[in-house]
């Protein structure tokens, strides 16, 4: 057992998981599989939510799973189990092989090419267990919420303050000889509060997340930030319908970049369901724009030494000089497109947008926008992945002469992502690193804002 608190002690060692992987692979081979891939995972965690000082939820997580894909030539079958006993693992292997015998051949199916798989990898500092018992988590959540209530008497209600901690270990192996696994952690503090004034009620939230608990914000800081964000929403009103510049705060800008990475994903490309279909080599963004994938950043939330197929992850440019450099591919999608895997089974990792021009912060982007809309919340989906049409409910702040004038709500912003990307005029240096997509505020030259 790991030398950590019982809350985050993993029941299985890497050696024991590897042993199970080898057992399943051997049995699949005995059952006639020509190739096989096994993923074994084990997770432990704790999540606590406090509302108005009282414990609302308290959840302990401890689960495990083995998933097998067995190939019989170009036919494949899959099965999974949460029972790690030898008998259950053998039965699961047999089930996957039975399924594979009855599926239609797929000429693109199969394991990744062995030369693409990782041979060795660097330590990425992904595992930072937290000595956080349920009692400690409850105390921290209460501190978060109490700090929010203490800031201003207009904070009158809470949707809860939460503390969560999770530790995971996974091990991947296949019949080509790849064997690899690693531990990882993720911890967070969050809060959502409600404020009231004569005009009505408003809510907002704040959070802190990291693999390393030492890098989380202080609980009181999270509570105060939540209260401040909620209070500034009071007095929200609509604005008239118009065309104007729109500045997406970093949390919202992340969604714009997420639509881009989904559009260049292999599945969207070979299904021909992307507004960026066959766009490799095209200028998609302004010629100064740079977007890169950095999967090896130590301790980052999106980092991984290899992808979900054991293929080595690597640093790569997605956008350089505004031009799309290539797609996000796993082995299957790559074969469908006549290309080579980019090590992205499971998606892109630590997608990072370079600030430009210069080193402008949030206040400088407000000044550059002059008069327009600052978006701090988006509502609904409203993105057509095939056409790129974009229409979403929004809230935020109206800005005049570079200064926030009043909060705004019940409006819709609309455009087309192809045009929106080309109309980006600046990316701020206020980069939000609390996720797999890392970007600062994004200023778009003009969008349709529909209100009164």
Helices and strands as residue ranges (DSSP letters): G 6-8, H 14-30, E 35-51, E 54-72, E 75-81, H 86-101, G 114-116, H 134-151, E 155-174, E 179-197, E 200-210, G 213-215, H 219-231, E 242-248, H 250-263, H 266-270, E 291-293, E 316-320, E 323-324, H 331-337, E 351-353, H 362-369, E 372-379, E 389-400, E 403-416, H 417-422, E 424-427, E 437-438, E 442-450
